[in-house]
Amino acid sequence: MYSSVLGSSFLDIPSHETYIEKTRLKRLSHVFNRLKLAAEKFQIPFISEIILSSSVAESLLSFANSYKVDLIVLGTRGRTGSPLRLQLGSVATLISHNATCPVLLVK
């Protein structure tokens, strides 16, 4: 965003975006910590990582392979359409075709 009225010293968009991302990551870390505590309560192994990547599918497949994941559970886009046709997003499609373990797709 460029403005001849507001100089870059007043409105610094990249810093603002960085703050927003840090806030989101902090909230996400908090959610994962709560999930980990719930899993520990029921003695369920729980491993999480926050991965910033331009390729979600490749990152998820790499994570699954690294940790020898038994099952990948993914949500689909859930778009409306023919009830006989399951519509998948590109990430779900790539993972379901390339994963070495079973993939459960949930609408």
C-alpha positions in Angstrom: 0.0 0.0 0.0 1.4 3.4 -0.9 0.2 6.7 0.3 1.6 10.1 -0.4 -0.1 11.5 2.6 1.1 8.9 5.2 4.8 8.4 5.2 6.3 5.0 5.7 7.5 6.0 9.2 3.8 6.3 10.2 2.3 3.3 8.5 4.6 0.4 8.2 2.6 -2.4 6.6 5.3 -5.2 6.8 5.7 -4.6 10.6 2.0 -4.7 11.0 1.7 -8.0 9.0 4.6 -9.4 11.1 2.7 -8.5 14.3 -0.4 -10.2 13.0 1.5 -13.4 12.1 3.2 -13.5 15.5 -0.1 -13.1 17.2 -1.6 -16.0 15.1 1.4 -18.2 15.8 1.1 -17.5 19.5 -2.6 -18.4 19.5 -1.9 -21.5 17.5 0.9 -22.6 19.9 -1.6 -22.2 22.7 -4.2 -24.4 21.0 -1.6 -27.1 20.3 -0.5 -27.0 24.0 -4.1 -27.6 25.0 -4.4 -30.4 22.6 -1.2 -31.9 23.9 -2.4 -31.8 27.5 -5.7 -33.5 26.5 -3.8 -36.2 24.6 -1.5 -36.8 27.6 -4.5 -37.1 29.9 -5.6 -40.1 27.8 -2.1 -41.4 27.2 -2.2 -40.6 23.5 1.1 -39.8 21.8 1.0 -36.3 20.4 3.6 -34.5 18.3 3.0 -31.1 16.7 5.0 -28.7 14.6 4.2 -25.4 13.2 5.6 -25.3 9.7 5.6 -22.2 7.6 5.7 -23.2 4.0 4.5 -22.3 0.6 3.6 -25.9 -0.1 1.2 -27.2 2.5 0.9 -30.7 0.8 4.6 -31.3 0.6 5.1 -30.1 4.2 2.4 -32.4 5.5 3.7 -35.4 3.5 7.2 -34.7 4.8 6.0 -34.5 8.4 4.0 -37.7 8.0 7.0 -39.5 6.6 9.4 -38.2 9.2 7.3 -39.3 12.1 6.0 -42.5 10.4 2.4 -41.4 10.8 -0.2 -44.1 10.8 -3.2 -42.1 9.5 -3.6 -38.6 8.1 -7.0 -37.0 8.7 -7.9 -34.0 6.5 -10.9 -31.8 5.9 -12.1 -31.3 2.4 -13.3 -28.1 0.9 -16.9 -29.2 1.5 -18.3 -27.2 -1.5 -21.8 -27.9 -2.5 -22.5 -29.8 -5.6 -23.6 -33.2 -6.7 -24.1 -35.4 -3.7 -22.6 -38.3 -5.7 -19.4 -36.4 -6.3 -16.8 -35.7 -3.6 -15.1 -32.4 -4.3 -11.6 -32.1 -2.9 -9.2 -29.2 -2.5 -5.8 -29.4 -4.1 -4.1 -30.2 -0.8 -6.4 -33.1 0.0 -6.0 -34.4 -3.5 -2.2 -34.3 -3.4 -2.0 -35.9 0.0 -4.5 -38.6 -0.8 -2.6 -39.5 -3.9 0.9 -39.3 -2.5 0.7 -40.4 1.2 2.4 -43.6 2.2 -0.2 -44.2 5.0 -4.0 -44.2 4.9 -5.8 -40.8 4.5 -9.2 -40.1 6.0 -11.0 -37.2 4.3 -13.7 -35.5 6.3 -16.1 -33.0 4.8 
